[in-house]
Structure formats: structure tokens, C-alpha cells
Amino acid sequence: MFDETGCAGVMVGRGAIRNPWLPLQISQFLRGLEPTAPSRTQRHQMLHHYFEQILNVYPKRTGRVGRMKMVIRFTAESLADGARLKAMALPMKTRGDVLNAVDRFFMEPTTASCEAP
């Protein structure tokens, strides 16, 4: 793409919310390496990290749960069993209930691969 278009770079935008490993994966691809896929545990940890950031950026309770749900929607798109994550977490009304639903989802065994097709 760089040779064909002469561009100096690309912008990934919201793709990096859904997949925060995207810059690393792009770098690996451009170096001729196989891009690494994050594990289920890494995705679980990433969601908790995002949730901590939401709490830091939005010290008042208003909007926190909605933003957490937005991140869950983005994350679910990249999971083969993401519909189950959304079904478990999105109906929740409190921060604690959302966190518990996310933790339950990632702790339950799954037969689906981590990456969506």
C-alpha cells in the first residue's frame, strides 16, 4: 500500500479500541512477521484496563456504565463468542454488575476460538 499510494502512514481510529494490539500487529506485518493474536486472558485484562481508565477520566458516575458497555460492544466484535459477552454484560445497570458479567464470561470455558472469523 505504501509503495502503491505513496502514503506515509495509515490511521486506524476506532479499530484500535476494538483491537488495541492493532499497532503491534501492523508493525509485525510490515516487518514480514506473522501478527500475533491476543489471548483470551489478555482481552480480559484489556477490558479491565479500559474500565479503570473510564473511572479515571470520568470521576462522576454519570456515563461510566454506558462507556463500559461501548467498549464491550467493540471488544465483542472481535470475539467468536462475542454475542454471548454482549448478552451477559449489556443488560447490567451498575458498574459492579457489568464487571461481574465480564469476569464470568472470561472465566467460563468456551469452545469458540478467540478471534472472530
N, C-alpha and C positions, 0 to 999 in steps of 0.2 A: 504494500500500500504506500509506503514512504517513497519508494522508487517511482511508482506509477503516478502518484499525485504530486509529489514534491512537498508534501506536508512535513512540518517539523514535529508534530505530535498529534495526539488524539485526546479527546475529553470523554471520560466515562460517566460523569454525572451520577445519577441515581443508581446506576449499575454497581457503584462501589458501596452503596448502602446495602443492597441485596447480597453482594459478594465482596466483603472488604479485602479479600485475598486477590481481587482482580488486578491491582497494580503489580503485585508479585507475579501472578500468572502471566500477565502481558510481558513483563521483563524476562521471565523464563522462556516464553515462546520466542521472543525476539533474539534470544541467545541460542536458540536451537535446542532448548531443553523441553522435556515433557512438563507441562504445567501441573503443579501438584494440587490435588483436591483436598479441602479441609475435611477433617474427620467430624463425626457427629459430636464428639466431645468438644472440639474446637468451636463448632457452631453454637453449642450450648453456652460455652464460656463467652463467646462473642455477644450473644444476646444479653447476658448479664452485664457485660461491659457497657453496651449501649444503654441499658436500663440505668446503670449508675450515672452515666453521662446525662441522661434525661433528668435525673434527680438533681444533678449539679447545675444544669443550665436553667431548669425550671424549679426554683426553690418553693414556689407556691404550688399547692396541689392541683390547681386548675390546669387541665390539659395533659397532665402526666400520663394517665392511663390511655388516653387517645393516642398519644405519641408512641407509647409502648406497643399498642396494637398496630400502628402503622409499620413499625419495624418488624413485628411478627408477620404481617402480610408480605412484606418484601422478602423476608427470610423463607417463608413457606413456599414462595415461588420456586426456590432453588432446591427444595426437598421433594423426593419422590413421594413421600407420605405427608406432604405439607398440608393437604386438605384436613388431615386429622389434627395437626397442630392448630390450624385455624378454628376447627370445630371445638377444640378443648379450651383455647385461650380467649378467643374473641368475645364470647358471651359474658365473660367475667366483668365485674363492675369495679373492683378495687385493685390497687396495686398488688397487694398480697395475694389475692386470688389469681391474678394474671401470672405472677411469679410461680405460684404453686402449680398452675396448669402447665406452664412451660417446663418446669422441672419434672413433672410427671411424664410429659411427652418424651423428654430426652432420656428418662430413666427406664421407660418401658422398652422391652425388646421389639425390634422391628425386622420384618423380612424384606423391606424395601431397601434399595441402595440409597446412599446419602444424596446423590445428585439426581435432579430431575432429568428426564430424557431430553 
